[in-house]
C-alpha cells in the first residue's frame, strides 16, 4: 500500500514538473517590448535639436553684405545733371549790353531792350555770364534776365566752344613774369601801344586778363581789365582743378592773343 502511495506521489511530482516549462513563454514578450520601444524615443528627441541651430547662424552673414552695396550706388548716380541745348529768357534791364566775351569789360556788340525774348545756348564755368544764340553770338550777365529753367543745365561754352574775334592789326603781348607771394599772384607782360582811333570808346581797357583762380575751394573765372601791363590777384590753395590764365590785347576790331601765363606754384 505504501508503495502504491509513493508511486502515485512521484507521478504527480513528475507531471507537475513537466508542466512548468510551458509558463516561460508567457513572461518573455514583456522585456522584448521594452527593448524595442525605448531606442526610437531617444533618436526622435535628440535629432531635431542640432538641426535647427545651424540655419540661424548661416543666414545672418549672408544678409549683411547686400545691405551695404546698394546703398552707395544711388548716391553717386543721383548727382548727375542733364544738359540742355538751349533755354528761353527775357531781358529785365532797361538796356542790356551783349558783349563779345563773358564779362563787363569785353568789347560791346549790341544792346537788348527790356522785355526782349532771347535764347541762351551756353555758359561759363566760374561766373554768371551766359551766351545768347543768334547770327552774332554774344554774352550777357544772367542777373539782368529772367531764365525759363536752370542755367546750370546749359553746356559750358567758354573758353572751349567759343572764339573771340581776332584783331588783324596787332600782335599778342608777351608775358614777362608771373610770381607769387603767399596767395597773391602778380603778372607782367610787354606793353602794346594802341594807335589813335582804334579804341572802342574812351572807357575801353586795352588789356583783358582771363584768370581761372582758386577761392574758397572753388575755381572762379575772373576776367580782369587793365590799361597797364601788370596785374595782381588772389589765388588760394585747396582746389582740385589747377589755376591758369591768359592775357589779350583789346582794340575795337578784335583781340590779339592770347598769351598764356606760366602759373607760379603754391
C-alpha positions in Angstrom: 0.0 0.0 0.0 2.8 2.4 0.9 4.5 1.6 -2.5 1.4 2.5 -4.3 1.1 5.8 -2.4 4.7 6.7 -3.0 4.4 5.8 -6.6 1.4 8.0 -7.0 3.1 10.9 -5.4 6.1 10.5 -7.7 3.9 10.6 -10.7 2.1 13.7 -9.5 5.5 15.4 -8.9 6.7 14.5 -12.4 3.6 15.7 -14.0 3.8 19.0 -12.2 7.5 19.4 -13.1 6.7 18.7 -16.7 4.1 21.4 -16.8 6.4 24.2 -15.6 8.3 24.9 -18.9 5.0 25.9 -20.5 4.8 29.1 -18.3 8.1 30.6 -19.6 6.8 31.9 -23.0 4.2 34.0 -21.2 6.9 36.2 -19.5 9.2 36.6 -22.4 7.3 39.2 -24.5 7.3 41.8 -21.8 11.1 42.6 -21.8 11.2 42.3 -25.6 8.6 45.1 -25.9 10.6 47.4 -23.6 13.8 47.0 -25.6 12.3 47.8 -28.9 10.3 50.9 -28.0 13.0 52.7 -25.9 15.6 53.4 -28.7 13.2 55.1 -31.2 12.1 57.5 -28.5 15.7 58.7 -27.9 16.5 59.1 -31.6 13.5 61.2 -32.3 14.1 63.5 -29.3 17.9 64.2 -30.0 17.8 64.6 -33.8 15.8 67.8 -34.2 17.7 69.9 -31.7 21.1 70.2 -33.6 19.3 70.5 -36.9 17.6 73.9 -36.1 20.8 75.7 -34.8 23.0 75.9 -38.0 20.4 77.7 -40.3 20.1 80.6 -37.8 23.9 81.2 -37.7 24.3 80.8 -41.5 21.6 83.3 -42.5 22.9 86.3 -40.6 26.3 86.9 -42.5 24.7 86.4 -46.0 22.1 89.2 -45.2 24.6 91.9 -44.2 26.7 92.4 -47.4 23.8 93.2 -49.8 22.7 96.0 -47.4 25.9 98.0 -47.9 26.3 97.5 -51.7 23.1 99.1 -53.0 23.2 102.0 -50.5 26.4 103.5 -52.0 25.5 103.2 -55.7 22.4 105.5 -55.9 24.4 108.3 -54.0 26.9 108.5 -56.9 24.4 108.5 -59.8 21.9 110.9 -58.2 24.4 113.9 -58.6 24.3 113.7 -62.4 22.7 116.8 -64.1 21.3 116.5 -67.6 22.3 119.2 -70.2 20.0 121.1 -72.5 20.7 122.6 -75.9 19.1 125.9 -75.1 16.9 127.9 -72.7 14.5 130.7 -73.3 14.9 134.0 -71.4 13.6 137.6 -71.2 15.5 140.8 -70.6 14.6 142.6 -67.3 17.1 145.5 -67.5 16.1 148.7 -69.4 19.0 148.2 -71.8 21.3 145.2 -71.5 24.7 145.1 -73.2 25.5 142.0 -75.2 29.3 141.7 -75.4 31.9 139.7 -77.4 33.2 138.0 -74.2 31.8 136.8 -70.9 32.5 139.9 -68.8 31.7 143.6 -68.5 35.0 144.8 -70.0 34.9 142.9 -73.3 34.1 144.8 -76.5 30.4 145.8 -76.9 28.4 144.1 -79.7 24.8 145.4 -79.3 22.1 146.3 -76.8 18.9 144.4 -75.8 15.8 146.3 -74.6 13.7 145.4 -71.7 11.2 142.6 -72.4 13.3 141.2 -75.4 12.9 137.5 -75.8 16.3 135.7 -76.3 17.6 132.2 -76.5 20.6 131.0 -74.4 22.9 128.3 -75.7 25.9 128.2 -73.3 27.6 129.5 -70.2 30.9 129.9 -68.5 32.1 127.6 -65.7 33.0 130.1 -62.9 30.9 133.2 -63.3 27.3 134.1 -64.1 27.5 135.1 -67.8 25.6 133.2 -70.5 25.8 133.1 -74.3 23.0 134.4 -76.4 22.2 132.5 -79.6 21.9 134.2 -83.0 23.8 135.1 -86.1 26.2 137.1 -84.0 26.7 135.3 -80.7 27.4 137.4 -77.6 27.3 137.3 -73.8 25.1 138.8 -71.2 25.0 138.9 -67.4 22.4 136.4 -66.1 21.5 138.8 -63.3 19.6 141.0 -65.8 17.5 138.4 -67.5 14.7 136.0 -66.4 15.6 132.5 -67.5 13.0 129.8 -68.1 14.9 126.9 -66.5 18.2 126.3 -64.7 21.2 128.0 -66.4 23.5 125.3 -64.9 21.9 122.8 -67.3 23.5 124.8 -70.2 26.7 123.4 -71.6 30.0 125.2 -70.7 30.9 127.1 -73.8 33.9 129.1 -72.8 36.8 129.0 -73.5 36.1 125.8 -75.4 33.3 126.2 -77.9 33.7 129.9 -78.5 36.4 132.1 -80.0 36.9 135.8 -79.5 37.2 137.8 -82.8 40.8 138.2 -83.7 42.4 141.6 -84.3 44.1 141.7 -87.7 46.2 144.8 -86.8 48.0 143.9 -83.5 50.2 141.2 -82.2 49.7 139.4 -78.9 51.6 140.7 -75.8 54.4 138.6 -74.3 54.2 137.5 -70.7 57.4 138.7 -68.9 56.9 137.3 -65.4 54.5 135.5 -63.1 55.3 135.4 -59.4 53.6 134.5 -56.1 53.7 135.9 -52.6 51.6 133.7 -50.4 48.2 133.7 -52.1 48.8 136.8 -54.3 49.9 136.3 -57.9 51.4 139.1 -59.9 51.8 139.0 -63.7 53.6 141.4 -66.1 53.8 141.5 -69.9 55.2 143.5 -72.7 53.4 146.8 -73.4 51.4 147.3 -76.6 50.7 150.8 -77.9 47.1 151.4 -79.1 47.0 153.6 -82.1 44.6 156.6 -82.2 41.2 155.7 -83.5 41.4 152.1 -82.6 39.7 152.5 -79.2 36.0 151.5 -78.9 35.4 154.5 -76.6 37.2 156.5 -74.0 36.4 153.9 -71.3 37.8 150.9 -73.1 40.5 148.9 -71.4 43.3 147.7 -73.7 44.2 144.5 -71.8 41.9 141.7 -70.8 43.4 139.2 -68.3 41.4 136.0 -68.0 42.2 134.0 -64.9 40.7 130.8 -63.5 41.7 131.2 -59.9 41.0 129.3 -56.7 38.9 131.0 -54.0 37.1 129.2 -51.1 37.9 125.8 -52.5 36.3 126.6 -55.9 37.7 127.7 -59.3 36.4 131.1 -60.2 36.5 132.6 -63.8 37.5 136.2 -63.3 38.1 138.4 -66.4 40.2 141.3 -65.3 40.9 144.5 -67.2 43.8 147.0 -67.2 45.4 149.8 -69.2 48.8 148.9 -67.8 50.9 145.8 -68.5 50.6 144.3 -65.0 48.0 142.9 -62.7 47.8 141.2 -59.2 45.0 138.9 -57.9 44.3 136.3 -55.2 44.8 132.6 -55.9 44.3 130.4 -52.9 45.3 126.7 -52.3 42.7 124.0 -51.9 41.1 123.5 -55.3 41.0 120.1 -57.2 41.5 121.7 -60.6 44.6 123.8 -61.4 44.5 127.6 -61.7 45.5 129.1 -65.0 45.2 132.3 -67.1 46.0 134.2 -70.2 46.4 137.8 -71.5 44.7 139.5 -74.5 45.3 142.9 -76.1 41.9 144.5 -77.0 41.1 147.1 -79.7 37.8 147.9 -81.5 38.4 145.4 -84.2 39.0 142.4 -82.0 41.6 140.7 -79.7 45.3 140.0 -80.1 46.4 136.9 -78.3 46.2 135.1 -76.0 49.5 135.0 -74.2 49.4 132.1 -71.7 50.5 132.8 -68.1 53.1 130.4 -66.7 51.4 129.8 -63.4 53.5 130.1 -60.3 53.4 127.1 -57.9 51.9 127.3 -54.5 
